[in-house]
Amino acid sequence: MAETKYTEDNIRSLDWKEHIRMRPGMYIGKLGDGSSADDGIYILLKEVIDNCIDEFVMGAGKTIEIVIKDNTVNVRDYGRGIPLGKVVDVVSKMNTGGKYDTRAFKKSVGLNGVGTKAVNALSNSFKVASIRDGQQKIAEFKAGNLVNEELEDSSKRRGTKVSFVPDETIFKKYKYRNEYVERMLKNYVYLNPGLTIVFNGEKFHSENGLKDLLEDNNNQEDFLYPIIHLKGDDIEVALTHSKTQYSEEYHSFVNGQHTTQGGTHQAAFREALVKTVREHYGKNYDASDIRKSIISAIAIKVMEPVFESQTKTKLGSTDMGGNLPTVRTYINDFIGKYLDNYLHKNQDTKDAIQRKIVQAEKERKELSGIRKLARDRAKKASLHNKKLRDCRVHLQDMKKDRRLESTLFITEGDSASGSITKSRDVNTQAVFSLRGKPLNSYGMSKKIVYENEEFNLLQAALNIEESMEDLRYNNIVIATDADVDGMHIRLLLITFFLQFFPELIKENHLYILQTPLFRVRNKKETIYCYSEEERRAAIEKLTGKAEITRFKGLGEISPDEFKHFIGDDIRLEPVMLDKAMSIDNLLKFYMGKNTPDRQEFIINNLKVELDLIDENQLQNN
């Protein structure tokens, strides 16, 4: 075999924007289309807002205005404005920014000087305007290339305005979902009391910080006792226990950054909570009994934090910075003092927590025997488990760029799972096959998860028995037919997750797979249609006589075609919780004794073609 020449011609340096555009995942995580809260288009928005937040933290500008229309994003702050001579450099030169000067930004999020450069490079058009000292400097870019620069006098209020349109060649068929944007903005105001963010005309503001976060994310009827809210110089904590939820729920933040993967601060908080409770009650309670059903939030401020990835979802720092102790010691000391004081002063809460721990201990002991049997059964089953066809990359594989794309499809029957299995991406997409309709778990105890083989294997596949932190897939996708049986299976699965793992839904891991209802094609082109409107538009677009095929089930779609619906063009509908209704009431409404209210709701809201289902079938379900 001839030796390949390796000369100076082989060495090539990419400029800053080429590198970002070639390897976007290194800078913004997964790309996505906007159906998931961690898709790249939201990271672009976050990077721009982070700069506005840093201005607010420095005491400059109490309002941020955001408008998103037709995928054009506008963000305006009233901070100090970028120094006019540096506007172009700050958004287009790597390692340029004010955040390297720790005097100016002591506890900032964006310490790496990459943020807005990534937004610029990954945008079809990007425009920045800085207003200060009676002048306005404007710079316009396309895909990171400067196309216009001008300086003019201005009487506008000082600050910075950024407008951008994410590049459609990189983010395919994307759209911003208001629910995700609003959740992001709410987190910003919870962490920055006094800040007002106006999004498309709606105002977001918080007076009570993390206490507001827990109240806004949950229905207060689900709380066992009023929220414990503790604040220090560089730390804020809010916590309660849930009446209905089995597992632990944590919202953690560092310098305003939502650390969705946790990190050293979250681990220290969990440890401190157990230590303080044991010492306060003078009993060596099991850690899992203390933390079971907890709903909590913690935010800390750290000097020059170290994160485990560019997207900053997990804190790696062990030190608080300056003359402060380690993160672990700081959090342990704070919780040890202030939570203990709170429990001494609030007897009702103290008693409620103790009752909860004793109840959790009792349930754990009742379950221990059946758990062991179930685990042994699961181990045997996993050796020849035909239900799960696993993938190679999982959510916990920190070093792999594609871990956020890891997906588990839950399918009904062999024909549908067969089509998905043959057409999936074996690196990131796994398939779990149900055997008909799963059990209705409404009102049942956790015992049923272990006694029911299907639920036990599903729990094992997701790896969420002990903790949500070990979740193996970022996206859990229910893939059922769009008919009555398919809808019923969806409802039964959502009931299972709501009953035992509601934080999977709260944290936006659960989706419904949208599959086409029609295929419209002529000799030159094929169009897949997800609605009657799309079908009509496709018929108009395709000249000549178009052939129309109606898909009545997933099993009818061949693997060759199925790959179009679970690849780059996948359409996912997120399952979201309505905070206005408690989880208990939600389950009661959908899965309790049949009521006329529910029957009417289903008939009015089920979006399925009338020729597919008749009303009698609906009323019998």
C-alpha positions as a printed NumPy array, in Angstrom:
array([[  0.   ,   0.   ,   0.   ],
       [  1.426,   3.385,  -1.038],
       [  2.222,   5.807,   1.75 ],
       [  0.01 ,   8.911,   1.872],
       [  2.055,  12.101,   1.731],
       [  1.769,  14.332,   4.769],
       [  3.027,  17.792,   3.925],
       [  2.362,  21.417,   4.839],
       [ -0.477,  21.39 ,   2.302],
       [ -2.364,  18.975,   4.565],
       [ -2.393,  21.471,   7.445],
       [ -5.357,  23.812,   7.385],
       [ -6.511,  26.36 ,   9.941],
       [-10.22 ,  27.047,  10.158],
       [-11.191,  30.59 ,  11.026],
       [-13.495,  31.095,  14.046],
       [-16.818,  30.977,  12.159],
       [-15.863,  28.009,   9.959],
       [-15.057,  25.965,  13.035],
       [-18.355,  26.838,  14.772],
       [-20.384,  26.097,  11.634],
       [-18.565,  22.81 ,  11.026],
       [-18.841,  21.625,  14.661],
       [-21.913,  23.401,  16.089],
       [-22.503,  20.629,  18.646],
       [-19.292,  21.612,  20.467],
       [-20.739,  25.051,  21.146],
       [-24.508,  24.658,  21.507],
       [-25.123,  20.935,  22.116],
       [-27.683,  19.31 ,  19.851],
       [-29.249,  21.144,  16.907],
       [-32.89 ,  19.981,  16.907],
       [-35.933,  21.744,  15.464],
       [-37.288,  23.473,  18.576],
       [-39.48 ,  20.599,  19.8  ],
       [-37.11 ,  19.998,  22.741],
       [-36.167,  22.575,  25.404],
       [-32.436,  21.927,  24.934],
       [-32.441,  22.358,  21.138],
       [-29.836,  24.701,  19.709],
       [-32.179,  27.556,  18.792],
       [-32.931,  28.072,  22.511],
       [-29.205,  27.987,  23.352],
       [-28.671,  30.792,  20.793],
       [-31.349,  32.87 ,  22.522],
       [-29.889,  32.055,  25.946],
       [-26.378,  33.156,  24.941],
       [-27.683,  36.577,  23.925],
       [-29.851,  36.965,  27.06 ],
       [-26.938,  35.923,  29.312],
       [-25.113,  39.111,  28.27 ],
       [-28.181,  41.194,  29.2  ],
       [-28.392,  39.432,  32.577],
       [-24.75 ,  40.192,  33.27 ],
       [-25.545,  43.873,  32.709],
       [-28.469,  43.672,  35.17 ],
       [-26.253,  41.952,  37.757],
       [-23.77 ,  44.828,  37.404],
       [-26.61 ,  47.257,  38.195],
       [-27.21 ,  48.456,  34.633],
       [-30.672,  48.016,  33.075],
       [-33.667,  46.493,  34.869],
       [-35.687,  45.573,  31.758],
       [-35.007,  43.203,  28.847],
       [-37.329,  43.196,  25.844],
       [-37.589,  40.121,  23.614],
       [-39.647,  39.702,  20.461],
       [-39.721,  36.475,  18.428],
       [-41.734,  36.644,  15.23 ],
       [-41.423,  34.444,  12.12 ],
       [-38.2  ,  32.984,  13.596],
       [-36.561,  36.414,  13.8  ],
       [-35.291,  37.031,  17.334],
       [-34.857,  40.544,  18.794],
       [-33.305,  41.092,  22.224],
       [-32.907,  44.593,  23.673],
       [-31.387,  45.544,  27.017],
       [-30.853,  48.917,  28.685],
       [-27.423,  48.178,  30.1  ],
       [-24.215,  50.111,  29.504],
       [-23.933,  49.172,  25.821],
       [-20.868,  47.505,  24.274],
       [-17.953,  50.004,  23.978],
       [-18.457,  51.375,  20.447],
       [-14.952,  50.634,  19.206],
       [-15.28 ,  46.966,  20.184],
       [-18.766,  46.067,  18.872],
       [-17.483,  44.057,  15.869],
       [-14.729,  42.33 ,  17.881],
       [-17.047,  41.268,  20.721],
       [-19.374,  39.35 ,  18.365],
       [-16.797,  38.058,  15.869],
       [-13.373,  37.578,  17.51 ],
       [-12.804,  34.553,  19.691],
       [-11.479,  35.183,  23.2  ],
       [-12.687,  38.788,  23.126],
       [-15.079,  40.072,  25.777],
       [-15.458,  41.976,  29.025],
       [-15.908,  38.858,  31.091],
       [-12.208,  38.069,  31.27 ],
       [-11.871,  41.086,  33.576],
       [-13.131,  39.587,  36.838],
       [-13.433,  43.072,  38.334],
       [-16.269,  43.804,  35.914],
       [-17.975,  40.392,  35.964],
       [-17.179,  38.602,  39.208],
       [-19.96 ,  36.027,  39.108],
       [-20.872,  35.917,  35.451],
       [-22.19 ,  32.939,  33.463],
       [-20.417,  33.464,  30.14 ],
       [-16.764,  33.385,  31.001],
       [-15.532,  31.853,  27.772],
       [-15.958,  34.672,  25.237],
       [-17.733,  32.33 ,  22.795],
       [-21.484,  32.969,  23.326],
       [-22.511,  35.675,  20.854],
       [-19.825,  34.578,  18.379],
       [-21.587,  31.207,  18.128],
       [-24.943,  32.94 ,  17.624],
       [-23.403,  35.122,  14.901],
       [-21.738,  32.198,  13.088],
       [-24.89 ,  30.034,  13.207],
       [-27.287,  32.759,  12.028],
       [-28.385,  33.503,   8.506],
       [-28.434,  37.171,   9.509],
       [-27.107,  38.761,  12.704],
       [-27.272,  42.419,  13.649],
       [-25.932,  44.108,  16.757],
       [-26.487,  47.738,  17.751],
       [-24.835,  49.403,  20.754],
       [-26.119,  52.77 ,  21.983],
       [-24.046,  54.836,  24.414],
       [-22.555,  58.301,  24.777],
       [-25.113,  59.757,  22.333],
       [-24.021,  57.484,  19.492],
       [-25.115,  54.163,  17.959],
       [-22.758,  51.618,  16.417],
       [-24.403,  49.019,  14.139],
       [-22.748,  45.904,  12.693],
       [-24.51 ,  43.419,  10.394],
       [-23.322,  39.895,   9.539],
       [-24.368,  36.96 ,   7.377],
       [-23.196,  33.507,   8.548],
       [-20.528,  35.276,  10.597],
       [-19.244,  37.492,   7.766],
       [-19.377,  41.25 ,   8.337],
       [-21.493,  42.888,   5.594],
       [-22.198,  46.354,   7.016],
       [-20.859,  48.633,   9.732],
       [-21.966,  52.163,  10.576],
       [-21.719,  54.76 ,  13.349],
       [-24.348,  57.477,  13.835],
       [-25.62 ,  59.947,  16.412],
       [-28.522,  58.646,  18.48 ],
       [-30.89 ,  59.96 ,  21.14 ],
       [-32.149,  56.457,  22.072],
       [-31.684,  55.06 ,  25.577],
       [-28.335,  53.392,  26.067],
       [-28.028,  49.614,  25.812],
       [-27.583,  46.826,  23.295],
       [-29.955,  45.356,  20.737],
       [-29.272,  42.032,  18.995],
       [-31.375,  40.621,  16.129],
       [-30.731,  37.239,  14.523],
       [-32.327,  34.567,  12.347],
       [-30.971,  31.028,  12.968],
       [-29.54 ,  29.502,   9.781],
       [-32.066,  27.097,   8.207],
       [-29.28 ,  25.093,   6.561],
       [-28.115,  24.167,  10.099],
       [-31.419,  24.161,  12.046],
       [-33.834,  22.279,   9.781],
       [-37.535,  23.275,   9.764],
       [-37.246,  24.79 ,  13.215],
       [-39.713,  26.85 ,  15.199],
       [-39.543,  28.549,  18.574],
       [-42.106,  27.186,  21.034],
       [-43.364,  29.893,  23.374],
       [-43.712,  27.405,  26.263],
       [-39.957,  26.705,  26.256],
       [-38.99 ,  30.347,  25.827],
       [-41.31 ,  31.361,  28.672],
       [-39.871,  28.704,  30.982],
       [-36.355,  29.945,  30.263],
       [-37.373,  33.557,  30.92 ],
       [-39.157,  32.633,  34.149],
       [-35.933,  31.012,  35.397],
       [-34.092,  34.249,  34.666],
       [-36.54 ,  36.355,  36.712],
       [-36.67 ,  33.846,  39.606],
       [-32.886,  34.151,  39.886],
       [-32.838,  37.917,  39.489],
       [-35.554,  39.522,  41.664],
       [-36.169,  43.052,  40.425],
       [-35.573,  42.162,  36.785],
       [-38.452,  42.511,  34.294],
       [-38.431,  40.609,  31.007],
       [-41.034,  41.471,  28.388],
       [-41.576,  38.693,  25.827],
       [-43.897,  39.419,  22.892],
       [-45.718,  41.924,  25.106],
       [-46.062,  39.659,  28.184],
       [-44.233,  40.681,  31.373],
       [-42.253,  38.283,  33.584],
       [-41.185,  39.401,  37.056],
       [-40.51 ,  37.662,  40.381],
       [-40.428,  38.999,  43.934],
       [-39.832,  35.717,  45.795],
       [-37.174,  33.988,  43.694],
       [-36.978,  30.205,  43.979],
       [-40.167,  30.074,  46.066],
       [-41.997,  31.422,  42.992],
       [-40.262,  28.805,  40.838],
       [-41.632,  25.886,  42.88 ],
       [-45.11 ,  27.432,  43.065],
       [-45.24 ,  28.172,  39.331],
       [-44.014,  24.694,  38.336],
       [-46.45 ,  22.826,  40.557],
       [-49.958,  23.024,  41.871],
       [-49.76 ,  23.984,  45.558],
       [-52.365,  21.334,  46.425],
       [-49.589,  18.795,  45.73 ],
       [-47.347,  20.277,  48.488],
       [-47.206,  18.449,  51.822],
       [-46.307,  21.667,  53.721],
       [-45.562,  25.337,  52.858],
       [-42.303,  25.921,  50.98 ],
       [-39.182,  26.392,  53.142],
       [-37.343,  29.374,  51.613],
       [-33.789,  30.142,  52.787],
       [-31.458,  32.876,  51.49 ],
       [-27.795,  33.732,  52.082],
       [-25.213,  35.966,  50.371],
       [-24.306,  33.518,  47.617],
       [-26.978,  30.872,  48.063],
       [-30.763,  30.489,  47.893],
       [-32.761,  27.337,  48.631],
       [-36.462,  26.442,  48.383],
       [-37.91 ,  23.036,  49.249],
       [-41.014,  21.07 ,  50.133],
       [-42.224,  17.476,  49.771],
       [-44.904,  16.285,  47.363],
       [-48.027,  14.386,  48.39 ],
       [-48.242,  12.58 ,  45.042],
       [-44.745,  12.265,  43.578],
       [-42.467,   9.317,  44.348],
       [-39.09 ,  10.507,  43.165],
       [-36.814,  13.448,  43.916],
       [-36.996,  16.713,  41.981],
       [-34.212,  19.291,  41.886],
       [-33.853,  22.59 ,  40.033],
       [-30.262,  23.778,  40.334],
       [-28.538,  26.948,  39.169],
       [-25.062,  28.469,  39.176],
       [-24.65 ,  32.199,  38.515],
       [-28.063,  32.19 ,  36.86 ],
       [-27.253,  29.206,  34.651],
       [-29.776,  26.32 ,  34.808],
       [-27.615,  23.251,  35.487],
       [-30.035,  20.632,  34.188],
       [-27.446,  17.874,  34.722],
       [-26.764,  18.969,  38.312],
       [-23.164,  18.91 ,  39.493],
       [-21.134,  19.462,  42.658],
       [-23.635,  21.963,  44.151],
       [-26.647,  19.675,  43.685],
       [-24.776,  16.681,  45.123],
       [-23.735,  18.805,  48.136],
       [-27.319,  19.982,  48.665],
       [-28.667,  16.407,  48.673],
       [-25.964,  15.371,  51.141],
       [-26.522,  18.419,  53.4  ],
       [-30.261,  17.82 ,  53.517],
       [-29.808,  14.23 ,  54.76 ],
       [-27.128,  15.204,  57.311],
       [-29.207,  18.095,  58.744],
       [-32.432,  16.051,  59.013],
       [-30.656,  13.159,  60.748],
       [-29.022,  15.511,  63.245],
       [-32.207,  17.533,  63.856],
       [-34.413,  14.498,  64.597],
       [-31.588,  12.539,  66.233],
       [-32.331,   9.483,  64.088],
       [-30.25 ,   7.758,  61.436],
       [-32.985,   7.755,  58.784],
       [-32.164,   6.208,  55.398],
       [-31.102,   8.905,  52.889],
       [-33.641,   7.716,  50.299],
       [-36.493,   8.021,  52.837],
       [-35.518,  11.61 ,  53.682],
       [-35.284,  12.687,  50.057],
       [-38.214,  10.715,  48.679],
       [-40.828,  13.027,  47.069],
       [-38.76 ,  16.166,  47.618],
       [-39.397,  19.159,  45.316],
       [-36.556,  21.639,  45.613],
       [-34.417,  24.343,  44.051],
       [-30.936,  25.617,  44.84 ],
       [-29.016,  28.538,  43.342],
       [-25.434,  29.484,  44.185],
       [-22.964,  32.106,  42.978],
       [-19.403,  31.004,  42.326],
       [-16.305,  32.919,  41.243],
       [-15.235,  31.722,  37.766],
       [-17.273,  28.487,  37.673],
       [-15.986,  25.45 ,  35.8  ],
       [-18.641,  23.528,  33.845],
       [-18.316,  20.066,  32.328],
       [-19.361,  21.181,  28.823],
       [-19.693,  24.315,  26.694],
       [-23.481,  24.305,  27.184],
       [-22.886,  24.582,  30.978],
       [-25.486,  22.04 ,  32.102],
       [-23.326,  20.465,  34.855],
       [-21.118,  22.221,  37.417],
       [-17.655,  20.765,  37.888],
       [-16.254,  23.414,  40.303],
       [-15.385,  22.31 ,  43.819],
       [-14.507,  25.83 ,  45.075],
       [-16.727,  28.874,  45.65 ],
       [-13.817,  31.193,  44.781],
       [-12.241,  34.077,  46.68 ],
       [-11.717,  33.348,  50.376],
       [-14.798,  31.109,  50.612],
       [-14.629,  27.356,  51.436],
       [-15.41 ,  24.534,  49.015],
       [-18.872,  24.291,  47.433],
       [-19.581,  21.219,  49.572],
       [-18.56 ,  22.84 ,  52.869],
       [-20.352,  26.108,  52.08 ],
       [-23.671,  24.379,  51.273],
       [-23.386,  21.951,  54.216],
       [-22.754,  24.81 ,  56.657],
       [-25.624,  26.912,  55.273],
       [-28.234,  24.112,  55.262],
       [-27.002,  22.808,  58.623],
       [-27.591,  26.184,  60.258],
       [-30.644,  27.652,  58.5  ],
       [-32.746,  24.535,  57.842],
       [-32.199,  23.379,  61.437],
       [-33.295,  26.838,  62.71 ],
       [-36.386,  26.75 ,  60.475],
       [-37.484,  23.331,  61.768],
       [-37.072,  24.474,  65.394],
       [-39.386,  27.425,  64.701],
       [-42.007,  25.619,  62.555],
       [-43.41 ,  22.642,  64.431],
       [-46.149,  21.778,  61.871],
       [-43.59 ,  21.477,  59.049],
       [-41.218,  19.547,  61.303],
       [-43.974,  17.015,  62.125],
       [-45.083,  16.734,  58.465],
       [-41.528,  15.932,  57.339],
       [-41.105,  13.297,  60.032],
       [-44.421,  11.63 ,  59.113],
       [-43.331,  11.607,  55.455],
       [-39.995,   9.961,  56.309],
       [-41.653,   7.279,  58.468],
       [-44.185,   6.577,  55.69 ],
       [-41.388,   6.339,  53.077],
       [-39.486,   3.921,  55.332],
       [-42.57 ,   1.728,  55.734],
       [-43.204,   1.653,  51.954],
       [-39.538,   0.908,  51.212],
       [-39.529,  -2.065,  53.586],
       [-42.782,  -3.387,  52.112],
       [-41.265,  -3.097,  48.653],
       [-37.829,  -4.538,  49.427],
       [-38.839,  -8.191,  48.988],
       [-40.756,  -7.655,  45.776],
       [-38.006,  -5.346,  44.468],
       [-35.428,  -8.11 ,  44.816],
       [-37.664, -10.583,  42.983],
       [-38.343,  -8.024,  40.251],
       [-34.638,  -7.227,  39.864],
       [-33.736, -10.887,  39.576],
       [-36.498, -11.308,  37.002],
       [-35.333,  -8.21 ,  35.105],
       [-31.736,  -9.459,  35.072],
       [-32.821, -12.76 ,  33.591],
       [-35.133, -11.02 ,  31.131],
       [-32.473,  -8.53 ,  30.019],
       [-30.267, -11.374,  28.843],
       [-32.895, -12.299,  26.28 ],
       [-35.106,  -9.215,  26.482],
       [-36.847,  -8.83 ,  23.142],
       [-38.724,  -5.761,  24.349],
       [-35.708,  -3.436,  24.291],
       [-33.559,  -2.929,  21.224],
       [-30.964,  -0.596,  22.676],
       [-28.783,   2.084,  21.087],
       [-25.079,   2.82 ,  21.583],
       [-25.09 ,   6.392,  22.947],
       [-26.95 ,   7.291,  26.145],
       [-27.7  ,  10.474,  28.073],
       [-24.972,   9.821,  30.625],
       [-22.225,   9.528,  27.969],
       [-20.859,  12.983,  28.748],
       [-18.12 ,  12.986,  26.133],
       [-20.306,  12.145,  23.166],
       [-21.744,  15.085,  21.233],
       [-24.895,  13.13 ,  20.375],
       [-25.915,  12.072,  23.896],
       [-28.738,  14.669,  23.94 ],
       [-30.229,  13.01 ,  20.861],
       [-30.547,   9.674,  22.701],
       [-34.146,   8.551,  22.217],
       [-36.312,   5.637,  23.346],
       [-39.355,   4.909,  21.173],
       [-42.157,   3.1  ,  23.024],
       [-44.178,   1.262,  20.393],
       [-47.269,  -0.935,  20.33 ],
       [-47.125,  -4.364,  18.725],
       [-44.465,  -6.053,  16.619],
       [-45.273,  -4.499,  13.237],
       [-44.709,  -0.905,  14.368],
       [-41.626,  -1.746,  16.426],
       [-40.278,  -3.735,  13.471],
       [-40.552,  -0.735,  11.128],
       [-38.875,   1.609,  13.617],
       [-36.157,  -0.907,  14.495],
       [-35.19 ,  -1.401,  10.848],
       [-35.109,   2.32 ,  10.04 ],
       [-33.731,   3.823,  13.286],
       [-30.255,   5.26 ,  13.917],
       [-28.658,   2.477,  15.986],
       [-26.294,   4.976,  17.619],
       [-28.923,   7.159,  19.277],
       [-32.372,   5.54 ,  18.882],
       [-33.63 ,   2.598,  20.971],
       [-36.996,   0.814,  20.741],
       [-39.129,  -0.63 ,  23.551],
       [-42.001,  -2.791,  22.308],
       [-45.26 ,  -3.055,  24.283],
       [-47.388,  -6.176,  24.21 ],
       [-50.817,  -4.626,  23.579],
       [-52.358,  -2.185,  26.055],
       [-50.407,  -1.586,  29.271],
       [-52.067,  -1.78 ,  32.675],
       [-54.054,   1.219,  33.933],
       [-51.888,   2.199,  36.921],
       [-54.193,   4.957,  38.197],
       [-54.497,   4.893,  41.986],
       [-52.029,   2.016,  42.371],
       [-48.953,   2.01 ,  44.589],
       [-45.346,   1.716,  43.419],
       [-45.609,  -1.992,  44.15 ],
       [-47.352,  -2.443,  40.792],
       [-44.26 ,  -1.168,  38.935],
       [-42.338,  -4.171,  40.219],
       [-45.159,  -6.711,  39.955],
       [-46.042,  -5.798,  36.367],
       [-43.304,  -7.2  ,  34.13 ],
       [-43.838,  -4.638,  31.373],
       [-43.61 ,  -1.621,  33.706],
       [-40.63 ,  -3.122,  35.52 ],
       [-38.757,  -3.675,  32.265],
       [-39.624,  -0.163,  31.072],
       [-38.359,   1.301,  34.355],
       [-35.171,  -0.788,  33.988],
       [-34.699,   0.342,  30.36 ],
       [-34.977,   4.002,  31.423],
       [-32.797,   3.354,  34.518],
       [-34.898,   5.656,  36.718],
       [-35.69 ,   3.364,  39.633],
       [-33.227,   5.043,  42.014],
       [-32.929,   8.534,  40.568],
       [-33.746,  10.721,  37.583],
       [-30.031,  11.549,  37.403],
       [-29.39 ,   8.119,  35.886],
       [-31.937,   8.521,  33.057],
       [-30.524,   6.782,  29.959],
       [-32.436,   8.628,  27.218],
       [-33.009,  12.347,  26.77 ],
       [-36.174,  11.82 ,  24.715],
       [-38.863,   9.261,  25.565],
       [-41.195,   9.068,  22.587],
       [-44.584,   7.349,  22.607],
       [-45.071,   5.989,  19.083],
       [-48.637,   4.678,  18.722],
       [-51.256,   4.68 ,  15.963],
       [-53.491,   7.745,  15.644],
       [-56.647,   5.725,  16.294],
       [-58.729,   5.011,  19.396],
       [-56.544,   2.123,  20.593],
       [-53.399,   4.152,  19.974],
       [-54.835,   7.125,  21.871],
       [-55.796,   4.84 ,  24.76 ],
       [-52.278,   3.39 ,  24.957],
       [-50.849,   6.939,  24.991],
       [-53.147,   7.832,  27.865],
       [-52.202,   4.695,  29.832],
       [-48.469,   5.391,  29.369],
       [-48.849,   9.06 ,  30.323],
       [-50.79 ,   7.877,  33.409],
       [-47.88 ,   5.58 ,  34.335],
       [-45.355,   8.427,  34.058],
       [-47.627,  10.936,  35.851],
       [-48.303,   8.49 ,  38.661],
       [-44.724,   7.391,  39.336],
       [-42.287,   9.652,  37.444],
       [-43.976,  13.053,  36.865],
       [-40.627,  14.878,  36.715],
       [-39.954,  13.121,  33.381],
       [-42.835,  15.226,  32.044],
       [-41.957,  18.332,  34.061],
       [-38.412,  18.241,  32.686],
       [-39.601,  17.821,  29.088],
       [-38.399,  14.298,  28.387],
       [-41.747,  12.858,  27.192],
       [-43.054,  13.266,  23.617],
       [-45.641,  11.921,  21.2  ],
       [-44.312,  10.906,  17.767],
       [-46.219,  12.601,  14.972],
       [-46.526,  10.353,  11.911],
       [-48.08 ,  11.279,   8.58 ],
       [-51.731,  10.576,   7.888],
       [-51.285,  10.744,   4.086],
       [-48.73 ,  10.241,   1.357],
       [-49.339,  12.336,  -1.756],
       [-47.107,  11.677,  -4.774],
       [-46.703,  11.884,  -8.506],
       [-43.906,  10.49 , -10.678],
       [-41.504,  13.26 ,  -9.679],
       [-42.177,  14.006,  -6.009],
       [-43.529,  12.52 ,  -2.766],
       [-45.021,  14.647,   0.028],
       [-45.954,  13.3  ,   3.455],
       [-48.877,  15.107,   5.1  ],
       [-49.638,  15.309,   8.812],
       [-53.036,  16.982,   8.515],
       [-55.938,  17.52 ,   6.155],
       [-54.615,  21.031,   5.398],
       [-51.209,  19.663,   4.415],
       [-52.915,  17.051,   2.202],
       [-54.856,  19.755,   0.346],
       [-51.72 ,  21.872,  -0.083],
       [-49.787,  18.865,  -1.438],
       [-52.517,  18.063,  -4.003],
       [-52.419,  21.69 ,  -5.183],
       [-48.624,  21.651,  -5.413],
       [-48.303,  18.406,  -7.383],
       [-49.531,  18.936, -10.919],
       [-51.179,  16.138, -12.827],
       [-52.945,  13.245, -11.176],
       [-51.58 ,  12.672,  -7.679],
       [-51.769,   9.303,  -5.931],
       [-53.067,   9.64 ,  -2.342],
       [-52.417,   6.944,   0.28 ],
       [-53.96 ,   6.987,   3.745],
       [-51.822,   5.519,   6.559],
       [-54.06 ,   3.915,   9.17 ],
       [-51.306,   2.542,  11.408],
       [-47.547,   2.639,  11.92 ],
       [-47.246,  -0.968,  10.825],
       [-48.426,   0.014,   7.328],
       [-45.434,   2.302,   6.805],
       [-42.441,   0.493,   5.332],
       [-39.02 ,   0.824,   7.039],
       [-37.695,   2.66 ,   3.962],
       [-40.371,   5.306,   4.429],
       [-40.271,   5.299,   8.217],
       [-36.683,   6.584,   8.272],
       [-38.007,   9.924,   6.916],
       [-40.232,  10.343,   9.991],
       [-37.677,   9.54 ,  12.71 ],
       [-34.607,  11.16 ,  11.147],
       [-33.769,  14.834,  10.579],
       [-37.424,  15.634,   9.821],
       [-38.839,  13.96 ,  12.957],
       [-41.908,  15.725,  14.364],
       [-42.349,  15.448,  18.104],
       [-45.162,  16.886,  20.201],
       [-44.005,  17.486,  23.789],
       [-46.252,  16.252,  26.609],
       [-46.637,  19.177,  29.017],
       [-48.251,  19.543,  32.43 ],
       [-50.946,  22.086,  33.105],
       [-49.926,  23.749,  36.364],
       [-53.51 ,  24.872,  36.966],
       [-54.533,  21.299,  37.825],
       [-52.823,  19.177,  40.474],
       [-51.403,  15.84 ,  39.289],
       [-53.892,  14.044,  41.522],
       [-56.862,  15.884,  39.979],
       [-55.448,  15.452,  36.479],
       [-55.253,  11.67 ,  36.907],
       [-58.703,  11.601,  38.488],
       [-60.192,  13.449,  35.516],
       [-58.629,  11.242,  32.829],
       [-58.436,   7.857,  34.503],
       [-60.971,   7.814,  37.35 ],
       [-64.509,   6.442,  37.129],
       [-65.935,   7.388,  33.751],
       [-67.576,  10.799,  33.858],
       [-69.774,  12.723,  31.42 ],
       [-67.243,  15.586,  31.675],
       [-64.429,  13.411,  30.38 ],
       [-66.553,  11.899,  27.632],
       [-67.469,  15.373,  26.408],
       [-63.835,  16.516,  26.633],
       [-62.566,  13.563,  24.554],
       [-65.202,  14.014,  21.854],
       [-64.457,  17.74 ,  21.611],
       [-60.676,  17.48 ,  21.685],
       [-59.549,  14.274,  20.003],
       [-58.052,  15.409,  16.71 ],
       [-58.572,  12.311,  14.637],
       [-60.234,  12.071,  11.219],
       [-63.939,  11.157,  11.505],
       [-63.641,   8.387,   8.946],
       [-61.071,   6.716,  11.19 ],
       [-63.178,   6.642,  14.329],
       [-66.893,   6.839,  14.891],
       [-68.332,   8.526,  17.943],
       [-69.763,   5.285,  19.374],
       [-66.247,   3.83 ,  19.6  ],
       [-65.102,   6.906,  21.522],
       [-67.941,   6.693,  23.996],
       [-67.198,   3.047,  24.703],
       [-63.553,   3.769,  25.604]])
